[in-house]
Amino acid sequence: MSRITLMNPKVSQPVAPITGATRIADLKGAVIGFVDNSKQNADHFIERVGALLRENYGIGANVTVRKRAPKDELADGDLAELVKCAAVVQCYGD
């Protein structure tokens, strides 16, 4: 007779709660950053969301940085650009 081992997927150590980012009071004139993970259609998503944010909320501009591949980390220069933004949207394509 075969034996099946069951595993409990629960985290055994307590996880400390984290506080989310402070909500932006007003997007009017704000610079919004986008991270293009280089997957197919991520650029279309960024284009559309950027346009909607401009039309509906009056954002001032958007800054887009692009990864070479989805697995890659952002370059220091890209992070330096994103730090200047009021908010950053992580974009996925496919």
A tleap script that builds the chain and sets N, CA, C and O, in Angstrom:
source leaprc.protein.ff14SB
mol = sequence {
  NMET SER ARG ILE THR LEU MET ASN PRO LYS
  VAL SER GLN PRO VAL ALA PRO ILE THR GLY
  ALA THR ARG ILE ALA ASP LEU LYS GLY ALA
  VAL ILE GLY PHE VAL ASP ASN SER LYS GLN
  ASN ALA ASP HIE PHE ILE GLU ARG VAL GLY
  ALA LEU LEU ARG GLU ASN TYR GLY ILE GLY
  ALA ASN VAL THR VAL ARG LYS ARG ALA PRO
  LYS ASP GLU LEU ALA ASP GLY ASP LEU ALA
  GLU LEU VAL LYS CYS ALA ALA VAL VAL GLN
  CYS TYR GLY CASP
}
set mol.1.N position { 0.836 -1.171 0.000 }
set mol.1.CA position { 0.000 0.000 0.000 }
set mol.1.C position { 0.892 1.249 0.000 }
set mol.1.O position { 1.864 1.320 0.752 }
set mol.2.N position { 0.554 2.242 -0.854 }
set mol.2.CA position { 1.318 3.488 -0.934 }
set mol.2.C position { 0.949 4.412 0.216 }
set mol.2.O position { -0.152 4.363 0.764 }
set mol.3.N position { 1.895 5.237 0.551 }
set mol.3.CA position { 1.658 6.203 1.617 }
set mol.3.C position { 1.720 7.603 1.014 }
set mol.3.O position { 2.624 7.911 0.238 }
set mol.4.N position { 0.763 8.442 1.371 }
set mol.4.CA position { 0.721 9.826 0.888 }
set mol.4.C position { 1.044 10.748 2.055 }
set mol.4.O position { 0.446 10.649 3.126 }
set mol.5.N position { 1.990 11.638 1.834 }
set mol.5.CA position { 2.332 12.620 2.856 }
set mol.5.C position { 1.606 13.919 2.546 }
set mol.5.O position { 1.736 14.468 1.452 }
set mol.6.N position { 0.847 14.402 3.509 }
set mol.6.CA position { 0.154 15.680 3.349 }
set mol.6.C position { 1.002 16.780 3.959 }
set mol.6.O position { 1.587 16.610 5.029 }
set mol.7.N position { 1.062 17.898 3.277 }
set mol.7.CA position { 1.832 19.030 3.777 }
set mol.7.C position { 0.888 20.192 4.034 }
set mol.7.O position { -0.060 20.422 3.283 }
set mol.8.N position { 1.158 20.909 5.093 }
set mol.8.CA position { 0.363 22.070 5.452 }
set mol.8.C position { 1.013 23.303 4.821 }
set mol.8.O position { 2.153 23.622 5.161 }
set mol.9.N position { 0.331 24.005 3.920 }
set mol.9.CA position { 0.939 25.142 3.228 }
set mol.9.C position { 0.923 26.444 4.027 }
set mol.9.O position { 1.406 27.467 3.540 }
set mol.10.N position { 0.377 26.426 5.240 }
set mol.10.CA position { 0.299 27.657 6.025 }
set mol.10.C position { 1.690 28.125 6.435 }
set mol.10.O position { 2.599 27.320 6.640 }
set mol.11.N position { 1.836 29.433 6.551 }
set mol.11.CA position { 3.082 30.019 7.031 }
set mol.11.C position { 3.175 29.728 8.520 }
set mol.11.O position { 2.235 29.986 9.271 }
set mol.12.N position { 4.303 29.196 8.939 }
set mol.12.CA position { 4.436 28.807 10.337 }
set mol.12.C position { 4.848 29.964 11.242 }
set mol.12.O position { 4.647 29.902 12.455 }
set mol.13.N position { 5.417 31.007 10.670 }
set mol.13.CA position { 5.832 32.156 11.468 }
set mol.13.C position { 4.864 33.307 11.238 }
set mol.13.O position { 4.404 33.520 10.117 }
set mol.14.N position { 4.556 34.046 12.294 }
set mol.14.CA position { 3.654 35.189 12.103 }
set mol.14.C position { 4.307 36.240 11.205 }
set mol.14.O position { 5.512 36.480 11.277 }
set mol.15.N position { 3.503 36.844 10.380 }
set mol.15.CA position { 3.990 37.874 9.465 }
set mol.15.C position { 3.546 39.229 10.001 }
set mol.15.O position { 2.366 39.446 10.279 }
set mol.16.N position { 4.492 40.122 10.140 }
set mol.16.CA position { 4.178 41.454 10.659 }
set mol.16.C position { 3.353 42.228 9.640 }
set mol.16.O position { 3.667 42.216 8.449 }
set mol.17.N position { 2.310 42.895 10.094 }
set mol.17.CA position { 1.508 43.689 9.156 }
set mol.17.C position { 2.314 44.882 8.639 }
set mol.17.O position { 3.184 45.409 9.333 }
set mol.18.N position { 2.010 45.289 7.421 }
set mol.18.CA position { 2.675 46.464 6.863 }
set mol.18.C position { 1.631 47.528 6.558 }
set mol.18.O position { 0.462 47.227 6.318 }
set mol.19.N position { 2.068 48.745 6.572 }
set mol.19.CA position { 1.185 49.853 6.251 }
set mol.19.C position { 1.362 50.193 4.783 }
set mol.19.O position { 2.489 50.333 4.308 }
set mol.20.N position { 0.271 50.324 4.071 }
set mol.20.CA position { 0.336 50.688 2.657 }
set mol.20.C position { 0.754 52.142 2.482 }
set mol.20.O position { 0.834 52.906 3.443 }
set mol.21.N position { 1.011 52.493 1.260 }
set mol.21.CA position { 1.404 53.865 0.942 }
set mol.21.C position { 0.250 54.820 1.235 }
set mol.21.O position { -0.920 54.446 1.162 }
set mol.22.N position { 0.596 56.033 1.560 }
set mol.22.CA position { -0.404 57.064 1.798 }
set mol.22.C position { -1.120 57.376 0.496 }
set mol.22.O position { -0.493 57.509 -0.555 }
set mol.23.N position { -2.414 57.491 0.574 }
set mol.23.CA position { -3.216 57.788 -0.614 }
set mol.23.C position { -2.922 59.207 -1.104 }
set mol.23.O position { -2.801 60.136 -0.305 }
set mol.24.N position { -2.810 59.360 -2.413 }
set mol.24.CA position { -2.557 60.670 -3.004 }
set mol.24.C position { -3.854 61.470 -2.957 }
set mol.24.O position { -4.895 61.004 -3.420 }
set mol.25.N position { -3.786 62.670 -2.399 }
set mol.25.CA position { -4.988 63.496 -2.247 }
set mol.25.C position { -5.533 63.964 -3.591 }
set mol.25.O position { -6.748 64.014 -3.785 }
set mol.26.N position { -4.638 64.309 -4.524 }
set mol.26.CA position { -5.079 64.852 -5.808 }
set mol.26.C position { -4.062 64.482 -6.884 }
set mol.26.O position { -2.860 64.667 -6.693 }
set mol.27.N position { -4.535 63.966 -8.001 }
set mol.27.CA position { -3.636 63.593 -9.099 }
set mol.27.C position { -3.377 64.741 -10.070 }
set mol.27.O position { -2.507 64.631 -10.934 }
set mol.28.N position { -4.113 65.830 -9.940 }
set mol.28.CA position { -3.968 66.942 -10.882 }
set mol.28.C position { -2.527 67.454 -10.865 }
set mol.28.O position { -2.017 67.889 -9.832 }
set mol.29.N position { -1.888 67.393 -12.027 }
set mol.29.CA position { -0.515 67.855 -12.168 }
set mol.29.C position { 0.544 66.874 -11.686 }
set mol.29.O position { 1.737 67.140 -11.829 }
set mol.30.N position { 0.134 65.750 -11.120 }
set mol.30.CA position { 1.088 64.778 -10.572 }
set mol.30.C position { 1.820 64.033 -11.688 }
set mol.30.O position { 1.270 63.799 -12.764 }
set mol.31.N position { 3.053 63.671 -11.412 }
set mol.31.CA position { 3.835 62.840 -12.324 }
set mol.31.C position { 3.666 61.389 -11.867 }
set mol.31.O position { 3.946 61.056 -10.716 }
set mol.32.N position { 3.209 60.541 -12.771 }
set mol.32.CA position { 2.973 59.134 -12.467 }
set mol.32.C position { 4.001 58.290 -13.215 }
set mol.32.O position { 4.230 58.490 -14.407 }
set mol.33.N position { 4.609 57.359 -12.515 }
set mol.33.CA position { 5.593 56.468 -13.117 }
set mol.33.C position { 4.968 55.150 -13.532 }
set mol.33.O position { 4.040 54.658 -12.889 }
set mol.34.N position { 5.483 54.585 -14.609 }
set mol.34.CA position { 5.044 53.275 -15.081 }
set mol.34.C position { 6.267 52.396 -15.276 }
set mol.34.O position { 7.281 52.842 -15.814 }
set mol.35.N position { 6.169 51.151 -14.840 }
set mol.35.CA position { 7.234 50.182 -15.068 }
set mol.35.C position { 6.739 49.199 -16.119 }
set mol.35.O position { 5.808 48.431 -15.878 }
set mol.36.N position { 7.365 49.234 -17.277 }
set mol.36.CA position { 7.056 48.321 -18.380 }
set mol.36.C position { 7.933 47.090 -18.191 }
set mol.36.O position { 9.157 47.181 -18.284 }
set mol.37.N position { 7.321 45.946 -17.929 }
set mol.37.CA position { 8.114 44.747 -17.663 }
set mol.37.C position { 8.574 44.047 -18.938 }
set mol.37.O position { 9.142 42.957 -18.870 }
set mol.38.N position { 8.341 44.649 -20.081 }
set mol.38.CA position { 8.770 44.191 -21.409 }
set mol.38.C position { 7.974 43.000 -21.931 }
set mol.38.O position { 8.357 42.394 -22.931 }
set mol.39.N position { 6.877 42.658 -21.271 }
set mol.39.CA position { 6.013 41.618 -21.825 }
set mol.39.C position { 5.157 42.223 -22.927 }
set mol.39.O position { 4.925 43.431 -22.974 }
set mol.40.N position { 4.700 41.357 -23.802 }
set mol.40.CA position { 3.870 41.796 -24.917 }
set mol.40.C position { 2.642 42.537 -24.393 }
set mol.40.O position { 1.980 42.085 -23.459 }
set mol.41.N position { 2.354 43.670 -25.003 }
set mol.41.CA position { 1.191 44.515 -24.714 }
set mol.41.C position { 1.311 45.378 -23.465 }
set mol.41.O position { 0.398 46.153 -23.183 }
set mol.42.N position { 2.391 45.277 -22.710 }
set mol.42.CA position { 2.554 46.153 -21.550 }
set mol.42.C position { 2.570 47.611 -21.998 }
set mol.42.O position { 2.024 48.478 -21.316 }
set mol.43.N position { 3.193 47.881 -23.142 }
set mol.43.CA position { 3.246 49.257 -23.647 }
set mol.43.C position { 1.852 49.779 -23.992 }
set mol.43.O position { 1.565 50.959 -23.792 }
set mol.44.N position { 0.989 48.911 -24.509 }
set mol.44.CA position { -0.384 49.328 -24.817 }
set mol.44.C position { -1.159 49.639 -23.538 }
set mol.44.O position { -1.941 50.589 -23.492 }
set mol.45.N position { -0.938 48.843 -22.515 }
set mol.45.CA position { -1.576 49.073 -21.221 }
set mol.45.C position { -1.154 50.428 -20.658 }
set mol.45.O position { -1.990 51.207 -20.200 }
set mol.46.N position { 0.143 50.698 -20.697 }
set mol.46.CA position { 0.669 51.962 -20.180 }
set mol.46.C position { 0.093 53.139 -20.950 }
set mol.46.O position { -0.320 54.136 -20.359 }
set mol.47.N position { 0.067 53.020 -22.256 }
set mol.47.CA position { -0.474 54.087 -23.103 }
set mol.47.C position { -1.926 54.385 -22.734 }
set mol.47.O position { -2.309 55.546 -22.588 }
set mol.48.N position { -2.719 53.348 -22.586 }
set mol.48.CA position { -4.154 53.523 -22.295 }
set mol.48.C position { -4.390 54.063 -20.889 }
set mol.48.O position { -5.184 54.986 -20.705 }
set mol.49.N position { -3.714 53.498 -19.903 }
set mol.49.CA position { -3.895 53.967 -18.527 }
set mol.49.C position { -3.392 55.399 -18.382 }
set mol.49.O position { -4.018 56.211 -17.702 }
set mol.50.N position { -2.271 55.710 -19.014 }
set mol.50.CA position { -1.762 57.084 -18.977 }
set mol.50.C position { -2.757 58.067 -19.563 }
set mol.50.O position { -2.983 59.138 -19.000 }
set mol.51.N position { -3.355 57.706 -20.696 }
set mol.51.CA position { -4.360 58.572 -21.333 }
set mol.51.C position { -5.576 58.748 -20.428 }
set mol.51.O position { -6.090 59.858 -20.292 }
set mol.52.N position { -6.036 57.674 -19.815 }
set mol.52.CA position { -7.191 57.766 -18.912 }
set mol.52.C position { -6.885 58.634 -17.696 }
set mol.52.O position { -7.733 59.410 -17.256 }
set mol.53.N position { -5.685 58.507 -17.158 }
set mol.53.CA position { -5.304 59.335 -16.013 }
set mol.53.C position { -5.216 60.812 -16.395 }
set mol.53.O position { -5.584 61.681 -15.604 }
set mol.54.N position { -4.734 61.094 -17.594 }
set mol.54.CA position { -4.690 62.492 -18.057 }
set mol.54.C position { -6.102 63.039 -18.251 }
set mol.54.O position { -6.423 64.130 -17.779 }
set mol.55.N position { -6.949 62.269 -18.955 }
set mol.55.CA position { -8.311 62.716 -19.270 }
set mol.55.C position { -9.184 62.865 -18.029 }
set mol.55.O position { -9.906 63.852 -17.891 }
set mol.56.N position { -9.121 61.900 -17.137 }
set mol.56.CA position { -10.040 61.868 -15.995 }
set mol.56.C position { -9.517 62.531 -14.726 }
set mol.56.O position { -10.304 62.987 -13.897 }
set mol.57.N position { -8.194 62.589 -14.565 }
set mol.57.CA position { -7.641 63.102 -13.315 }
set mol.57.C position { -6.626 64.219 -13.507 }
set mol.57.O position { -6.140 64.783 -12.527 }
set mol.58.N position { -6.300 64.546 -14.746 }
set mol.58.CA position { -5.410 65.675 -15.012 }
set mol.58.C position { -3.970 65.495 -14.585 }
set mol.58.O position { -3.320 66.458 -14.177 }
set mol.59.N position { -3.452 64.262 -14.674 }
set mol.59.CA position { -2.043 64.093 -14.301 }
set mol.59.C position { -1.185 64.980 -15.192 }
set mol.59.O position { -1.538 65.270 -16.335 }
set mol.60.N position { -0.058 65.402 -14.647 }
set mol.60.CA position { 0.813 66.296 -15.385 }
set mol.60.C position { 1.623 65.584 -16.450 }
set mol.60.O position { 1.771 66.083 -17.565 }
set mol.61.N position { 2.139 64.436 -16.111 }
set mol.61.CA position { 2.992 63.690 -17.041 }
set mol.61.C position { 3.119 62.265 -16.543 }
set mol.61.O position { 2.755 61.945 -15.412 }
set mol.62.N position { 3.638 61.424 -17.407 }
set mol.62.CA position { 3.991 60.092 -16.944 }
set mol.62.C position { 5.405 59.760 -17.395 }
set mol.62.O position { 5.850 60.150 -18.474 }
set mol.63.N position { 6.090 59.031 -16.535 }
set mol.63.CA position { 7.455 58.588 -16.781 }
set mol.63.C position { 7.401 57.073 -16.924 }
set mol.63.O position { 6.848 56.389 -16.063 }
set mol.64.N position { 7.966 56.548 -17.997 }
set mol.64.CA position { 7.964 55.102 -18.200 }
set mol.64.C position { 9.391 54.585 -18.240 }
set mol.64.O position { 10.229 55.099 -18.981 }
set mol.65.N position { 9.657 53.566 -17.439 }
set mol.65.CA position { 10.940 52.870 -17.505 }
set mol.65.C position { 10.648 51.446 -17.957 }
set mol.65.O position { 9.607 50.882 -17.619 }
set mol.66.N position { 11.560 50.873 -18.714 }
set mol.66.CA position { 11.327 49.541 -19.290 }
set mol.66.C position { 12.435 48.591 -18.868 }
set mol.66.O position { 13.621 48.904 -18.974 }
set mol.67.N position { 12.028 47.434 -18.392 }
set mol.67.CA position { 12.991 46.387 -18.068 }
set mol.67.C position { 13.430 45.699 -19.360 }
set mol.67.O position { 12.679 45.672 -20.335 }
set mol.68.N position { 14.623 45.152 -19.369 }
set mol.68.CA position { 15.075 44.378 -20.534 }
set mol.68.C position { 14.293 43.080 -20.646 }
set mol.68.O position { 13.965 42.634 -21.745 }
set mol.69.N position { 13.998 42.479 -19.505 }
set mol.69.CA position { 13.227 41.231 -19.449 }
set mol.69.C position { 12.424 41.247 -18.150 }
set mol.69.O position { 12.837 41.883 -17.180 }
set mol.70.N position { 11.290 40.562 -18.118 }
set mol.70.CA position { 10.455 40.576 -16.918 }
set mol.70.C position { 11.191 40.167 -15.637 }
set mol.70.O position { 10.872 40.660 -14.555 }
set mol.71.N position { 12.166 39.276 -15.755 }
set mol.71.CA position { 12.894 38.787 -14.585 }
set mol.71.C position { 13.917 39.787 -14.049 }
set mol.71.O position { 14.370 39.659 -12.911 }
set mol.72.N position { 14.278 40.772 -14.854 }
set mol.72.CA position { 15.334 41.705 -14.481 }
set mol.72.C position { 14.880 42.699 -13.422 }
set mol.72.O position { 13.704 43.049 -13.330 }
set mol.73.N position { 15.845 43.141 -12.628 }
set mol.73.CA position { 15.596 44.213 -11.671 }
set mol.73.C position { 15.697 45.538 -12.409 }
set mol.73.O position { 16.285 45.618 -13.487 }
set mol.74.N position { 15.125 46.563 -11.825 }
set mol.74.CA position { 15.256 47.895 -12.415 }
set mol.74.C position { 16.662 48.423 -12.176 }
set mol.74.O position { 17.266 48.162 -11.136 }
set mol.75.N position { 17.167 49.157 -13.133 }
set mol.75.CA position { 18.481 49.777 -13.006 }
set mol.75.C position { 18.401 50.917 -11.994 }
set mol.75.O position { 17.326 51.471 -11.762 }
set mol.76.N position { 19.527 51.263 -11.399 }
set mol.76.CA position { 19.562 52.354 -10.424 }
set mol.76.C position { 19.036 53.656 -11.015 }
set mol.76.O position { 18.332 54.407 -10.340 }
set mol.77.N position { 19.373 53.924 -12.270 }
set mol.77.CA position { 18.894 55.142 -12.928 }
set mol.77.C position { 17.382 55.155 -13.078 }
set mol.77.O position { 16.747 56.200 -12.932 }
set mol.78.N position { 16.803 53.989 -13.371 }
set mol.78.CA position { 15.343 53.882 -13.477 }
set mol.78.C position { 14.686 54.134 -12.127 }
set mol.78.O position { 13.686 54.846 -12.041 }
set mol.79.N position { 15.248 53.551 -11.076 }
set mol.79.CA position { 14.705 53.769 -9.733 }
set mol.79.C position { 14.794 55.236 -9.339 }
set mol.79.O position { 13.889 55.767 -8.696 }
set mol.80.N position { 15.888 55.891 -9.725 }
set mol.80.CA position { 16.048 57.315 -9.422 }
set mol.80.C position { 14.963 58.142 -10.104 }
set mol.80.O position { 14.490 59.128 -9.537 }
set mol.81.N position { 14.566 57.755 -11.308 }
set mol.81.CA position { 13.481 58.460 -12.008 }
set mol.81.C position { 12.138 58.218 -11.326 }
set mol.81.O position { 11.339 59.142 -11.176 }
set mol.82.N position { 11.895 56.992 -10.918 }
set mol.82.CA position { 10.608 56.643 -10.314 }
set mol.82.C position { 10.419 57.269 -8.938 }
set mol.82.O position { 9.292 57.555 -8.533 }
set mol.83.N position { 11.517 57.482 -8.222 }
set mol.83.CA position { 11.436 58.095 -6.896 }
set mol.83.C position { 10.843 59.502 -6.974 }
set mol.83.O position { 10.254 59.978 -6.004 }
set mol.84.N position { 10.991 60.155 -8.093 }
set mol.84.CA position { 10.474 61.517 -8.277 }
set mol.84.C position { 8.966 61.539 -8.539 }
set mol.84.O position { 8.351 62.605 -8.520 }
set mol.85.N position { 8.375 60.385 -8.779 }
set mol.85.CA position { 6.957 60.304 -9.143 }
set mol.85.C position { 6.064 60.272 -7.904 }
set mol.85.O position { 6.464 59.792 -6.844 }
set mol.86.N position { 4.852 60.792 -8.061 }
set mol.86.CA position { 3.872 60.765 -6.971 }
set mol.86.C position { 3.371 59.345 -6.727 }
set mol.86.O position { 3.036 58.991 -5.597 }
set mol.87.N position { 3.317 58.538 -7.774 }
set mol.87.CA position { 2.874 57.145 -7.683 }
set mol.87.C position { 3.494 56.371 -8.833 }
set mol.87.O position { 3.882 56.949 -9.848 }
set mol.88.N position { 3.583 55.059 -8.665 }
set mol.88.CA position { 4.150 54.195 -9.702 }
set mol.88.C position { 3.192 53.035 -9.952 }
set mol.88.O position { 2.681 52.418 -9.017 }
set mol.89.N position { 2.959 52.751 -11.232 }
set mol.89.CA position { 2.107 51.642 -11.641 }
set mol.89.C position { 3.001 50.563 -12.233 }
set mol.89.O position { 3.711 50.802 -13.210 }
set mol.90.N position { 2.964 49.375 -11.638 }
set mol.90.CA position { 3.712 48.233 -12.161 }
set mol.90.C position { 2.856 47.585 -13.238 }
set mol.90.O position { 1.746 47.133 -12.957 }
set mol.91.N position { 3.355 47.535 -14.463 }
set mol.91.CA position { 2.552 47.056 -15.590 }
set mol.91.C position { 2.987 45.675 -16.045 }
set mol.91.O position { 4.178 45.378 -16.135 }
set mol.92.N position { 2.011 44.850 -16.325 }
set mol.92.CA position { 2.241 43.517 -16.861 }
set mol.92.C position { 1.517 43.397 -18.186 }
set mol.92.O position { 0.406 43.901 -18.352 }
set mol.93.N position { 2.151 42.732 -19.115 }
set mol.93.CA position { 1.514 42.514 -20.407 }
set mol.93.C position { 1.082 41.071 -20.572 }
set mol.93.O position { 0.991 40.320 -19.601 }
set mol.94.N position { 0.824 40.703 -21.777 }
set mol.94.CA position { 0.431 39.367 -22.238 }
set mol.94.C position { -0.953 39.365 -22.775 }
set mol.94.O position { -1.447 38.323 -23.207 }
savepdb mol mol.pdb
quit
